[in-house]
Amino acid sequence: MRLPAFLLLTLSASALIACASPTPTATSVPPLTLTDTDSGKSLTLAVGQTLVVTLASNRTTGYSWALAAGQDQSVLKLRDSQYQAPSTLMPGAGGQELWTFTTLAAGSTTLTLNYARPFEPAAPPARTFTLSLTVK
């Protein structure tokens, strides 16, 4: 008698877990991954969409990417930024920086990242990455 009760309990728990698991919806949008070559583009994203920007970077030169002021954080929020070292052990080899953002609400904003040396605040950036974004 204990085995059928245990079996019934196990099946009931499995059914409840399956019902509670999130299922993909028609509004789910895959992350959008961009690189240096996408600078200057105008893009439309969905609310809740993830944007990953991968930019070449060489920290051995003192340069790194920094988020410029002026982005509307009610529309686009920075989630993470990290440096990925190069796969080679060659001294001075460059890596890349990954910047991850999430869209929060409908609206428009400009995303600007500057490649500069933080210890030279008066010098202009060596490179700039810019996107014009519309979130719907």
Buried (B, 14 or more C-beta within 10 A) or exposed (E): EEEEEEEEEEEEEEEEEEEEEEEEEEEEEEEBEBEBEBBEEEBEBEBEBBBBBBBEBBEEEEBBBBBBEEBBEEBBBEEEBEEEEBEEEEEEEBBBBBBBBBBBEEBBBBBBBBBBEEEEEEEEBEBBBBBEBBBE
